[in-house]
Amino acid sequence: MEFTADFTLVGLDIEEGRMDLTDAPAATVTPVDQDLHLEAGEPFEPGDHVGEVHGTAILTHRERLVCHLTFSFDADPDDSIVVHGTLPREHGGMGPGRLAVTGGTGKFHKAAGTVQVETRNPKRYRFTL
């Protein structure tokens, strides 16, 4: 799978349901495990499966989630993109925002840029590298 400098992926939760953070206290750690798909046609419409995203989100006292995510791709297991940053807690879950691309492996070993996270169900990741 070839990616240009700008691409959009749709993330579908691997496990049914999601952790509800509505009443969660600070320091709650939430796993992020999703199958990744190319976006097909309409926004948030999953197309071909291209990989997975795994990571954690830690709730802070200021209603923010500190997120550390690794995007891995099926085409080559050595290709990954790492992102990090904070997103708001909204409606009991992860809210929208922008995370920093902090690096990667394989063909993404010099990756830098941002990923815009949109959090309707499913999540939408718009990369600019």
C-alpha positions as CSV (number, residue, x, y, z in Angstrom):
1,M,0.0,0.0,0.0
2,E,1.4,3.4,-1.0
3,F,0.6,6.5,1.0
4,T,1.0,10.0,-0.2
5,A,2.0,12.8,2.2
6,D,-1.7,13.3,3.0
7,F,-4.1,10.4,3.6
8,T,-7.1,9.5,5.7
9,L,-7.8,6.3,7.6
10,V,-10.9,5.1,9.4
11,G,-10.4,3.2,12.8
12,L,-12.9,0.6,13.9
13,D,-12.7,-0.7,17.5
14,I,-11.5,-4.3,17.6
15,E,-13.5,-5.1,20.7
16,E,-17.3,-4.3,20.7
17,G,-18.2,-1.3,22.8
18,R,-15.8,1.2,24.3
19,M,-14.7,2.2,27.7
20,D,-17.0,4.9,29.1
21,L,-14.9,7.6,30.7
22,T,-17.9,9.7,31.8
23,D,-17.2,9.2,35.5
24,A,-13.6,8.0,35.3
25,P,-11.2,9.6,37.7
26,A,-7.9,11.2,36.7
27,A,-5.1,8.7,35.9
28,T,-7.5,6.2,34.3
29,V,-5.7,4.4,31.4
30,T,-7.8,3.5,28.4
31,P,-6.5,1.1,25.7
32,V,-6.9,2.0,22.0
33,D,-7.2,-1.0,19.7
34,Q,-8.6,-0.5,16.2
35,D,-8.5,-2.0,12.8
36,L,-7.5,0.6,10.2
37,H,-9.2,1.0,6.8
38,L,-8.7,3.4,3.9
39,E,-11.5,5.9,3.8
40,A,-13.9,4.9,1.0
41,G,-16.2,7.4,-0.7
42,E,-18.0,9.2,2.1
43,P,-16.3,10.5,5.2
44,F,-16.0,7.8,8.0
45,E,-16.9,5.0,5.4
46,P,-14.3,2.2,5.9
47,G,-12.8,0.8,2.7
48,D,-9.9,-1.7,2.4
49,H,-8.3,-3.0,5.6
50,V,-4.7,-1.6,5.8
51,G,-3.5,-2.2,9.4
52,E,-4.1,-1.5,13.0
53,V,-3.6,1.2,15.6
54,H,-2.8,0.4,19.2
55,G,-1.9,2.6,22.2
56,T,-3.2,4.2,25.4
57,A,-5.0,7.3,26.5
58,I,-4.5,8.5,30.1
59,L,-7.0,10.9,31.6
60,T,-5.7,14.0,33.4
61,H,-7.1,16.2,36.1
62,R,-7.9,18.8,33.4
63,E,-10.2,16.6,31.4
64,R,-7.6,15.8,28.7
65,L,-6.4,12.5,27.4
66,V,-2.7,12.0,26.9
67,C,-2.6,9.8,23.9
68,H,0.3,7.6,22.6
69,L,-0.7,5.6,19.4
70,T,1.2,3.4,17.0
71,F,-0.2,2.9,13.5
72,S,1.0,-0.4,12.0
73,F,0.4,-1.4,8.3
74,D,-0.3,-4.8,6.8
75,A,1.7,-4.2,3.6
76,D,5.0,-4.2,5.6
77,P,5.2,-5.1,9.3
78,D,8.3,-2.8,9.5
79,D,6.2,0.2,8.6
80,S,4.7,2.2,11.5
81,I,3.8,5.8,12.4
82,V,3.9,7.0,16.0
83,V,1.8,9.9,17.3
84,H,1.5,11.6,20.6
85,G,-0.4,14.5,22.2
86,T,-3.5,15.4,24.1
87,L,-7.2,15.3,23.2
88,P,-10.2,16.5,25.2
89,R,-12.6,14.1,27.1
90,E,-15.9,14.6,25.4
91,H,-19.2,12.7,25.8
92,G,-17.5,10.0,27.9
93,G,-14.7,9.3,25.4
94,M,-11.9,10.7,23.3
95,G,-12.8,14.0,21.7
96,P,-11.5,15.5,18.4
97,G,-8.2,17.3,18.0
98,R,-4.7,17.2,16.5
99,L,-1.8,14.9,17.5
100,A,1.9,15.2,16.5
101,V,3.5,12.6,14.4
102,T,6.7,11.9,16.4
103,G,8.3,9.4,14.1
104,G,8.0,6.0,12.6
105,T,9.7,2.9,11.3
106,G,10.3,1.4,7.8
107,K,9.4,3.8,5.1
108,F,8.1,6.2,7.7
109,H,11.4,6.3,9.7
110,K,11.7,10.1,9.1
111,A,8.0,10.8,9.5
112,A,7.0,14.2,11.0
113,G,3.7,16.1,10.8
114,T,0.3,15.9,12.3
115,V,-2.8,13.8,12.4
116,Q,-6.3,15.3,12.8
117,V,-8.5,13.0,14.9
118,E,-12.2,13.1,14.4
119,T,-14.2,11.1,16.8
120,R,-17.6,10.3,15.5
121,N,-18.0,6.5,15.7
122,P,-15.8,5.3,14.0
123,K,-12.7,7.5,14.4
124,R,-11.2,9.2,11.4
125,Y,-7.4,10.0,11.2
126,R,-6.3,12.6,8.6
127,F,-2.5,12.5,8.3
128,T,-0.3,15.3,6.9
129,L,3.3,14.2,6.8
